[in-house]
Amino acid sequence: MRLRAVVVGLLLLIPCAASAQEWDEFTSLQDGFRMNFPGKPTVTEMKWTSQLNYVLPARVYSATKDRERYSVTVVDYSSIEQQGIERGKTCPPGNANCRANAPEALGAGYARHDERGAIVYATFKLLQRDAKLNYLAYDWQDLVEGHIVQLTNADQSRTFAWIGMHQQKLYIVEGTVPADRPEPGLFQQSMQWVDKDGNGIRYRSIY
């Protein structure tokens, strides 16, 4: 009788183990992060238009699991200052928003100002969706600070998102699940930072 109970218990564990194996740790050396995805994510190149209309290169790492969707959008802001310098060269007279001789704190073409506001602007874009805001707060992932956003979408699915910046890159981490599934908070909480060789970066204070 005891042996039968053990066998039954092992059989019950098999679906759980199979489900857990669907999630794999993925590392992007190019964009400096490591996190758990349901299978290897698809990588899509795209363009991101910033608050002051600078066009920046970006990549979206995305994966699905049944009706669940997970993604990390990474926007590279490293070229924005040079773009600001170029914009300043052709700035119309009297247009302070793109002047080449802007104060250092703002940067040419207000590029530095734009970069500092990237987290707020990306959060704003999330809030423009057809969704109800349930929660918005300051939070950090692996000691890199940012915003956490929780939404209920029009179809009653739930989206948990985190937005932050690390080494001149903007990260938008999203997990969306149907209303009858557990909340997707563990996805964003699995995020870690890595250097160009894949070694973990662990900060001792808030970045």
N, C-alpha and C positions, 0 to 999 in steps of 0.2 A: 504494500500500500504506500509506504514511504517512497519507494523507488518510482512508483507511478506519479506521485506528487512532484517529485523532482523533474521527471521527464516533461510533465505538463508545464511546469514553471519555465523550463528551458525553451519549450515551444513558444510560450507567450513572449519570451524575450526576443525571439528572432525578428518579428516585425519591427520592434523598437530599434534593434541593432541595424537593420537594413535602412530604416528611416534616418538614423544618425549618420550612416555612411554616405548618405546623399549630400551631406554638407562637407565641403573640403576647404582647407585653408589655402587662400590664394594670395600671392605676393606680386605686386607690381613694382619692379625696380625703376621703371620709367617715372612713375608718379609717387613713389616712396611710401607705400602703405601695404599693410597686410590685414586681411580679415576673412571671415568665413562666408562662403557663398554656397548655395545649393547647386553644386556642380561648377565647372569652369565657366566664368562669365564671358559673354560676347563683348568685344571692344569695338566701339564705334567712334570714329573721328567726327568732330563737329566744330562749329564756331559759336562763340558766346559773345553777345553784345552787352557791354558793361553799362553802368548808369549814365556815363557821359559819352556813350556811343563809340567806344573803342571796341574793335572786333578782335577777339582773342582766341587762340587755339584751345580746344578742349577735347576730352575723351569721356565717353560714358561706358562704364563697366556694368553690364546688366545680366541678370539671370532670373529664371522663373522656376517655380515649383508648384505644379498644379495651378491653382488660381492665385498664387502669391507672386509678387514681383519685388525684386530687390535691385538696387542700382547705386553706383557711386559715380557722380559727375565731377571731373577734375578740370578746373579752368586754370591755365597757365598765365599769370599776370606779369611774367618776367620781361615781356616786350613792351609793356604799357608806357614806361618812361620814355623810351625812344620814339614811340608813336606820338607821345605828347610833344616832344621836341620837333618832330616833323609837322605836327598840326600847328605849332606856334609859328612856323615859318610862313604859313599862308593865312594867318589869322586876320580877318577883316578889321580895319581900324575901329576902335571903340568896343570890340568884343572881348570883354575881360575873361570870358570862360575859356579862351584858348590862347591867351597871350603867352609869348615865349619868355617874358621876363617876370613871370609870376613868382611870388615869394617861395623860398625853398620848401617851406612846409606844405605848400600846395603842389609844387612841381610844375614844370612846363606843361601847358595844356591841362593843368589841374590833374595830372596823371596820378600823383601821390594821393591827392584827396580822393580820387576815384577808387584807388586800391584800398585805402583805409576803410572806405564805406562798403566794400564788397560783400561782407557778411550781412549787413543790414539790407542791402539791395537784393541779394539772393533770397533772404527771408521774405522781403516784400513780394517778390515774384511768386513764392509759394502761397502767400496769403491771397493772391489774386485768383486762385483757382476756385472752381465751383465746389466749395467745401466749407464746412463749419470748423472754426478754430476751437479746439478743446484746451490747448495748452501752449504757452510760449514762455520760454525762460532761458536764462543764461545757463550754460552747461559746458563741460569739457569731455573730450574723448582722449584717453591716454595722456592727460594733462595738457592738451591743446584746447584752448578756449573757443567757444562759439555759442550758437543758439540751438535750442531744441524746440521742435515744432511738432504738435500732434493734431491731426485733422480727421474729421469724418467726412468722407466724400459723398457726392450725390447718390451713388449706388449703395451707400451705407458701409462701404469698405473703410478700413482705417489705415492712415499713413502716419508713420513715425519718421521724422527727419532730423538730421543734425547738420548744421552748416558751420564750417570753420575755415581758417586759413593757416597754412603751414609752409614756410619757405617759399613765399610768393605764389602759392597755389591755393585756389579756393576749392573746398570739398563740400559737395552736397550729397549726403548719404540718406537714401530713402528705402523704407520697407513698407509695402502695402499688402494688406491681407483682407480677405472677405470678413464680413461681420461675425461669422460663426467660428472664426479662427482666433487663437491666442494672439495678443498684441505683439508686433514685430520688434520690440525694443532690443532683444538680444543681438540682432544683426548689427546695429550701430555700435553696441557695446563691445563687439569683438574687434574693433578697429585698433590697429597698432601702427607705429611709424617705423620705417626702415631707411637705412642709408643706401647709397648706390650699389653696395655689395650685398644687400639683403640683411645686414645686421640690424638688430633691433635698436631703436633710439628710445631711451628712457629718460625723460626729464625729471629733475628733482623738484622743480617748481613749475608754476603755470607758465606755459609758452604763450 
